[in-house]
Amino acid sequence: MKTMARYLVCMTGASGAAYALRVLEALASPDGPCPDAEIHFVATEWAERVAQGETGKSLAASIAEFGAGRVSVHSPTNLASPLSSGSFRLSGTVIVPCSSGTVGALAAGLSANLAQRAGSVALKEGWPLVLVPRESPLSLVTLRALAALKEAGATVMPACPGFYARPASIEDLIDQIAARILDRLGLELPGARRWSEAVEE
């Protein structure tokens, strides 16, 4: 029996809410790369606060604009959620932005909230796990934790957009990171510009 594709986006309390929202928007779009997939979302309390400060609106309002009816939102305190179990199979988990606190917790095997637990489940099950840290500079403690997570099977993808595509807006930079994240899930962001396309223009 074929299992329906399911993707999880977790947002933690680092700057970079726009990256998470763009990935979520792409996944939830009926014209996107996975129109038939289940989309799940977890945001920590501090992610909610950061998103409000960076976008001027609540995460609920943002999701209502592009993901109403398609995005299942889970409380970060509900460790009884299906997302806490490896029996609830996921096609990929993204933690974006991934705070240094979350990096440290995952590397130490801690599960103080649902985002951390979901990351731990992805590691133990061997599912695709994409971590997108945005903090800079990185301390040696965080670098060692990221190295441990890479060794455990996670993809570590700092939010460092390139400029070879000559971005004309902040949205172009956000899209570039969103496209790279989706690449790691085996999905294509519509309209994503690749290296060869950019340098040949």
Backbone hydrogen bonds in HBPLUS format (Angstrom, degrees):
<---DONOR---> <-ACCEPTOR-->    atom                        ^
c    i                          cat <-CA-CA->   ^        H-A-AA   ^      H-
h    n   atom  resd res      DA  || num        DHA   H-A  angle D-A-AA Bond
n    s   type  num  typ     dist DA aas  dist angle  dist       angle   num
A0038-GLU N   A0005-ALA O   2.91 MM  33  6.34 161.0  1.95 154.8 154.9     1
A0091-SER N   A0006-ARG O   2.61 MM  85  5.21 159.0  1.65 148.1 155.9     2
A0007-TYR N   A0038-GLU O   2.95 MM  31  6.36 159.1  1.99 158.3 163.0     3
A0040-HIS N   A0007-TYR O   2.83 MM  33  6.14 162.1  1.86 162.8 168.1     4
A0008-LEU N   A0092-GLY O   3.03 MM  84  6.41 160.3  2.07 155.7 161.9     5
A0094-VAL N   A0008-LEU O   2.85 MM  86  6.23 157.3  1.90 156.8 164.4     6
A0009-VAL N   A0040-HIS O   2.94 MM  31  6.31 160.8  1.98 149.2 152.7     7
A0042-VAL N   A0009-VAL O   3.01 MM  33  6.48 153.1  2.09 151.8 157.3     8
A0010-CYS N   A0094-VAL O   2.73 MM  84  6.07 163.3  1.75 164.6 170.1     9
A0096-VAL N   A0010-CYS O   2.82 MM  86  6.20 146.5  1.93 172.5 175.8    10
A0011-MET N   A0042-VAL O   2.81 MM  31  6.29 155.3  1.87 155.5 164.1    11
A0044-THR N   A0011-MET O   3.07 MM  33  6.51 159.5  2.11 168.7 173.9    12
A0012-THR N   A0097-PRO O   3.24 MM  85  5.94 155.7  2.30 158.2 165.0    13
A0014-ALA N   A0012-THR O   2.93 MM   2  5.92 136.3  2.12  95.8  92.1    14
A0019-TYR N   A0016-GLY O   3.07 MM   3  5.68 140.9  2.23 115.1 123.9    15
A0021-LEU N   A0017-ALA O   3.01 MM   4  6.29 167.2  2.03 160.4 164.3    16
A0022-ARG N   A0018-ALA O   2.99 MM   4  6.05 151.5  2.07 142.1 149.1    17
A0023-VAL N   A0019-TYR O   3.08 MM   4  6.33 162.1  2.11 151.2 155.5    18
A0024-LEU N   A0020-ALA O   2.90 MM   4  6.09 166.1  1.92 153.9 158.3    19
A0025-GLU N   A0021-LEU O   2.83 MM   4  5.92 154.4  1.90 141.4 149.0    20
A0026-ALA N   A0022-ARG O   2.96 MM   4  6.16 158.4  2.01 146.8 152.0    21
A0027-LEU N   A0023-VAL O   2.98 MM   4  6.22 161.7  2.01 152.7 157.5    22
A0028-ALA N   A0024-LEU O   2.91 MM   4  6.03 151.9  1.99 148.1 155.9    23
A0029-SER N   A0025-GLU O   3.02 MM   4  5.99 125.9  2.32 141.8 153.6    24
A0032-GLY N   A0029-SER O   3.01 MM   3  4.77 163.2  2.04 105.1 107.8    25
A0037-ALA N   A0034-CYS O   3.19 MM   3  5.47 168.8  2.20 116.1 119.6    26
A0072-SER N   A0039-ILE O   2.85 MM  33  6.21 171.5  1.86 157.9 158.4    27
A0041-PHE N   A0072-SER O   2.85 MM  31  6.07 146.8  1.96 163.3 159.2    28
A0074-HIS N   A0041-PHE O   2.85 MM  33  6.10 163.2  1.88 174.1 178.0    29
A0047-ALA N   A0044-THR O   3.09 MM   3  4.99 121.5  2.44  92.9 108.3    30
A0048-GLU N   A0044-THR O   3.04 MM   4  6.41 153.1  2.12 152.3 158.5    31
A0049-ARG N   A0045-GLU O   3.19 MM   4  6.58 154.4  2.26 143.4 149.9    32
A0050-VAL N   A0046-TRP O   2.88 MM   4  6.06 164.4  1.90 149.5 153.7    33
A0051-ALA N   A0047-ALA O   2.87 MM   4  5.96 166.5  1.89 151.2 155.4    34
A0052-GLN N   A0048-GLU O   3.02 MM   4  6.19 156.7  2.07 145.1 151.2    35
A0053-GLY N   A0049-ARG O   3.04 MM   4  6.30 157.7  2.10 146.9 152.7    36
A0054-GLU N   A0050-VAL O   2.84 MM   4  6.06 152.2  1.92 153.4 161.7    37
A0055-THR N   A0051-ALA O   2.84 MM   4  5.74 156.1  1.90 150.7 155.7    38
A0056-GLY N   A0052-GLN O   2.89 MM   4  5.05 138.7  2.06 127.1 136.4    39
A0062-SER N   A0058-SER O   3.07 MM   4  6.41 157.0  2.13 147.3 153.6    40
A0063-ILE N   A0059-LEU O   2.88 MM   4  6.07 169.4  1.89 158.4 160.5    41
A0064-ALA N   A0060-ALA O   2.98 MM   4  6.07 149.7  2.07 140.8 149.3    42
A0065-GLU N   A0062-SER O   3.11 MM   3  5.37 137.8  2.29 101.5 112.9    43
A0066-PHE N   A0063-ILE O   3.18 MM   3  5.52 132.5  2.42 103.6 114.8    44
A0067-GLY N   A0063-ILE O   2.60 MM   4  5.04 156.3  1.66 156.0 160.8    45
A0070-ARG N   A0067-GLY O   2.91 MM   3  5.24 160.4  1.95 128.7 134.3    46
A0071-VAL N   A0067-GLY O   3.12 MM   4  5.52 146.3  2.23 166.2 157.3    47
A0078-ASN N   A0075-SER O   3.22 MM   3  5.39 161.9  2.25 107.5 113.0    48
A0114-LEU N   A0076-PRO O   2.77 MM  38  4.72 160.7  1.81 136.3 141.5    49
A0079-LEU N   A0077-THR O   3.10 MM   2  5.93 123.5  2.44 109.1  93.5    50
A0081-SER N   A0078-ASN O   3.12 MM   3  5.61 159.3  2.16 115.0 117.6    51
A0084-SER N   A0081-SER O   2.95 MM   3  5.63 167.0  1.97 121.4 125.8    52
A0085-SER N   A0082-PRO O   3.06 MM   3  5.67 168.6  2.07 120.3 123.8    53
A0088-PHE N   A0085-SER O   3.17 MM   3  5.66 161.0  2.21 110.2 115.8    54
A0093-THR N   A0128-PRO O   2.91 MM  35  6.20 158.3  1.96 150.4 157.2    55
A0130-VAL N   A0093-THR O   2.89 MM  37  6.34 161.0  1.93 156.9 162.9    56
A0095-ILE N   A0130-VAL O   2.86 MM  35  6.25 166.0  1.88 169.7 172.8    57
A0132-VAL N   A0095-ILE O   3.01 MM  37  6.22 159.4  2.05 172.8 166.1    58
A0098-CYS N   A0132-VAL O   2.86 MM  34  5.21 158.3  1.91 124.0 124.8    59
A0102-THR N   A0099-SER O   3.10 MM   3  5.18 120.2  2.47  96.3 110.4    60
A0103-VAL N   A0099-SER O   2.96 MM   4  6.32 158.0  2.01 150.4 157.0    61
A0104-GLY N   A0100-SER O   2.92 MM   4  6.13 164.5  1.94 149.7 153.1    62
A0105-ALA N   A0101-GLY O   2.96 MM   4  6.15 156.0  2.02 142.5 149.3    63
A0106-LEU N   A0102-THR O   2.91 MM   4  6.06 169.1  1.92 156.1 158.4    64
A0107-ALA N   A0103-VAL O   2.99 MM   4  6.17 162.7  2.02 151.5 156.5    65
A0108-ALA N   A0104-GLY O   3.03 MM   4  6.16 136.9  2.23 138.7 149.9    66
A0108-ALA N   A0105-ALA O   3.15 MM   3  5.10 127.2  2.44  93.4 107.3    67
A0110-LEU N   A0105-ALA O   2.83 MM   5  4.92 165.3  1.85 149.6 146.9    68
A0109-GLY N   A0106-LEU O   3.09 MM   3  5.02 155.5  2.15  99.9 107.6    69
A0117-ARG N   A0113-ASN O   2.99 MM   4  6.25 161.9  2.02 152.2 158.0    70
A0118-ALA N   A0114-LEU O   2.82 MM   4  5.91 160.9  1.86 147.1 152.1    71
A0119-GLY N   A0115-ALA O   3.03 MM   4  6.23 153.7  2.10 143.7 150.7    72
A0120-SER N   A0116-GLN O   2.96 MM   4  6.23 155.8  2.02 148.6 155.3    73
A0121-VAL N   A0117-ARG O   2.85 MM   4  6.15 152.7  1.93 150.2 158.1    74
A0122-ALA N   A0118-ALA O   2.99 MM   4  6.24 159.2  2.03 146.7 151.8    75
A0123-LEU N   A0119-GLY O   3.08 MM   4  6.37 154.6  2.15 145.8 152.3    76
A0124-LYS N   A0120-SER O   2.96 MM   4  6.24 165.2  1.98 152.3 155.9    77
A0125-GLU N   A0121-VAL O   2.89 MM   4  5.97 151.8  1.97 152.5 160.1    78
A0126-GLY N   A0122-ALA O   2.95 MM   4  5.82 122.0  2.29 135.4 148.4    79
A0127-TRP N   A0122-ALA O   2.97 MM   5  4.91 141.4  2.13 142.2 148.0    80
A0126-GLY N   A0123-LEU O   3.31 MM   3  5.18 141.9  2.46  93.2 103.8    81
A0155-THR N   A0129-LEU O   2.79 MM  26  6.06 172.8  1.79 170.5 173.0    82
A0131-LEU N   A0155-THR O   2.80 MM  24  6.07 173.7  1.81 177.5 178.2    83
A0157-MET N   A0131-LEU O   2.79 MM  26  5.97 179.8  1.79 175.3 175.2    84
A0159-ALA N   A0133-PRO O   3.13 MM  26  6.41 156.4  2.19 159.2 163.3    85
A0143-LEU N   A0139-SER O   2.93 MM   4  6.21 162.3  1.96 154.0 159.5    86
A0144-ARG N   A0140-LEU O   2.93 MM   4  6.07 158.1  1.98 147.0 152.1    87
A0145-ALA N   A0141-VAL O   3.04 MM   4  6.28 151.2  2.13 141.9 150.3    88
A0146-LEU N   A0142-THR O   2.83 MM   4  6.06 156.5  1.88 152.2 158.6    89
A0147-ALA N   A0143-LEU O   2.93 MM   4  6.15 152.5  2.01 143.9 151.6    90
A0148-ALA N   A0144-ARG O   2.99 MM   4  6.22 153.7  2.06 143.5 150.3    91
A0149-LEU N   A0145-ALA O   2.99 MM   4  6.28 151.2  2.07 145.0 152.8    92
A0150-LYS N   A0146-LEU O   2.89 MM   4  6.14 151.5  1.97 147.3 155.1    93
A0151-GLU N   A0147-ALA O   2.95 MM   4  6.19 158.8  2.00 148.1 153.8    94
A0152-ALA N   A0148-ALA O   2.99 MM   4  6.20 132.9  2.22 134.3 147.3    95
A0154-ALA N   A0149-LEU O   2.98 MM   5  5.58 160.7  2.01 153.7 147.4    96
A0153-GLY N   A0150-LYS O   3.05 MM   3  5.23 156.2  2.11 104.0 111.6    97
A0160-CYS N   A0158-PRO O   2.75 MM   2  5.57 125.6  2.04 114.9  97.9    98
A0166-ARG N   A0163-PHE O   3.07 MM   3  5.26 158.9  2.12 111.2 114.4    99
A0172-ASP N   A0169-SER O   3.14 MM   3  5.24 126.7  2.44  95.6 108.3   100
A0173-LEU N   A0169-SER O   3.41 MM   4  6.84 151.9  2.49 142.5 148.7   101
A0173-LEU N   A0170-ILE O   3.06 MM   3  5.17 117.1  2.47  98.0 113.0   102
A0174-ILE N   A0170-ILE O   2.95 MM   4  6.28 158.8  2.00 154.9 161.2   103
A0175-ASP N   A0171-GLU O   2.86 MM   4  6.01 162.1  1.89 149.7 154.6   104
A0176-GLN N   A0172-ASP O   3.08 MM   4  6.28 146.5  2.20 140.2 148.5   105
A0177-ILE N   A0173-LEU O   3.39 MM   4  6.75 157.9  2.45 147.5 150.9   106
A0178-ALA N   A0174-ILE O   2.96 MM   4  6.22 165.5  1.98 154.9 159.7   107
A0179-ALA N   A0175-ASP O   2.80 MM   4  5.92 156.4  1.86 149.6 155.4   108
A0180-ARG N   A0176-GLN O   3.15 MM   4  6.40 154.2  2.22 141.2 147.5   109
A0181-ILE N   A0177-ILE O   2.96 MM   4  6.24 154.6  2.02 152.2 159.3   110
A0182-LEU N   A0178-ALA O   2.98 MM   4  6.24 167.3  2.00 152.8 155.7   111
A0183-ASP N   A0179-ALA O   2.90 MM   4  6.10 145.2  2.02 142.2 152.5   112
A0184-ARG N   A0180-ARG O   3.33 MM   4  6.64 147.7  2.44 140.4 146.2   113
A0184-ARG N   A0181-ILE O   3.04 MM   3  5.41 124.5  2.36 103.4 116.2   114
A0185-LEU N   A0182-LEU O   2.93 MM   3  5.05 143.0  2.07 101.7 113.4   115
A0187-LEU N   A0182-LEU O   2.88 MM   5  5.03 165.6  1.90 146.7 142.6   116
A0186-GLY N   A0183-ASP O   2.91 MM   3  5.03 159.5  1.95 108.1 113.8   117
A0192-ALA N   A0189-LEU O   3.01 MM   3  5.52 152.8  2.08 147.0 143.8   118
A0198-ALA N   A0194-ARG O   2.98 MM   4  6.23 153.4  2.05 154.9 163.1   119
A0199-VAL N   A0195-TRP O   2.98 MM   4  6.20 167.3  1.99 163.5 165.4   120
A0200-GLU N   A0196-SER O   3.18 MM   4  6.02 138.9  2.36 138.0 146.6   121
